[in-house]
Amino acid sequence: MTSAPTESADPTESAGPAPAAGRGRRALPWGPMARLAGRRAVFAVPVLLIVTFGVFAVAEASPFDPVKAYAGTAGLTASQENLDQLRANLGVDKPLVERWWDWLTAALRGDFGDSHTLRQPVADAIGERIGWSVLLAATAFVSRSCSARPSACSPHAAPAAGSTGA
């Protein structure tokens, strides 16, 4: 003996799909990926802060004197007061945390400082080289894509098995 399906007497049950995560909001089609990207972006911020501070701390612990390197051979014969003045001009006489904070706030404004090696602003040095970097990355991407699936690079390739071709 078979019985007919009975309807639920509970008014909270619905026949339609449940709202996303029980919050009463409609689920967006990109929801899980957006949440993943958002989570990664949120976790990237403290990681970048820790890494940049770590770089400053390692540079501070180094026995290398950036002032003497910046001064070059003139730094070998310069007086201590000249070296101290140069330290003040470069800002390396400040405490570690203060130098890191100054660099971080300037970097957030787009000012990456000056390259002591190239003797020009870092933004200019990046601007001169960004075109070649993009070209290299694009070439590597296309090369890798073509080697992973050669049919992806052929304009007359047959559609993949199971696809409609439309």
Number of C-alpha atoms within 10 A of each C-alpha: 3 4 5 6 6 6 6 9 7 7 6 6 9 9 5 6 7 14 11 12 9 8 9 9 10 13 13 9 8 8 12 11 10 12 11 11 12 12 11 11 11 11 11 12 10 11 11 11 12 12 11 15 18 13 12 17 14 10 14 14 9 10 7 10 11 15 17 16 14 15 14 11 10 11 16 11 10 12 11 10 9 11 17 14 14 18 16 13 10 13 13 17 13 12 10 15 12 12 15 19 12 12 17 17 12 13 12 9 9 10 14 17 13 14 13 12 8 9 10 12 15 16 14 13 14 12 11 11 10 12 11 11 12 11 11 11 12 12 12 12 12 12 13 12 14 14 12 11 10 12 15 14 14 10 7 8 10 10 12 9 7 6 7 7 8 4
